[in-house]
Amino acid sequence: MSWSRAPVWRERKTMISKTGCFVILVLSLTAWGHELAPDPSEQKLSELLARIGIKRGNVVAEVTSGIGFRLEHFVDTVGSEGVVYALAFHQENVDKIREKAKQKRWNNIRPTLGSHVGEQVNLPVGEIEWIVVMDSYHHFRAAEVLPNLRKSLASNGKLAVVEVYSSRRHPTVPADKLRTHVKLDRDDVIAKVQNHGFVLERQFDSLSYQYVAVFRKATN
C-alpha cells in the first residue's frame, strides 16, 4: 500500500491531554489501520521519543503527521529551540496542521506537503537531524521514499522506524488482518532500509508487538 492510497486521517471530538499517551487511538481512519496503534495505557509517546534519542534543539521530521495529533509531544521534546517538520501527503491534513500550530502558537512547526509523484517528501536537503517514521512504513514504496528521506538527513542524521510486528500477537487486530496490512516483519524492514543507504545502529522493542529501529546514513 503506497501513500497515494493511504487513508486520510479524520479527527474525533475526543480531546487529548498534554501528557497524553500514544495518541493515535483517539483518531479514526477511513480504513481499519488505526487499530495497529498501541493502547494509550501502554505507551507514552514523549517517553518513546526520548528513548529514541531526540533531544531539545533537534531538527526533526515526522513522517507522516496525519492531522498533527502527535505534534504536541514532538514540540515538547525538542523545545522552542528545535524545529519540527510535519509531513503529510494530503493538502487538507497540511491545512489542519497549520491551523493547529497557529492555535497552539507553535512557531517551530513547519507544515510540509509531500507529493505522490515519486513519493517526494519535500524536506530541506541535508538539514534534518531525526526523521521519525511512526506506524507508516508499511505504506512505503521503499525504493522511492528511502532515497528521498536520506537526502534530507544531515551528515549525522538518524532515521527511526517505529512499526508493529506482523508475526506477533496484536491485542486488537486479528493475525490474518495484521499480516495482510503489514507485509514485512522487523528483519525484512531492516534489510530493506539498509539496502537503500542506511546502517542499523540499534533496535529495541517498545512494546511486545512493536519495535523501533534506528539507522544512520551509510558513508559510501
Secondary structure, 3 states (H helix, E strand, C coil): CCHHHCCCEEECCCCCCCCCCCHHHHEEECCHHHHHCCCCCCCCHHHHHHHHCCCCCCEEEEECCCCCCCHHHHHHHHCCCCEEEEEECCHHHHHHHHHHHHHHCCCCEEEEECECHHHECCCCCCCEEEEEEECCHHHCCHHHHHHHHHHHEEEEEEEEEEEECCCCCCCCCCHHHHHHHCCCCHHHHHHHHHCCCEEEEEEEEEECCEEEEEEEECCC
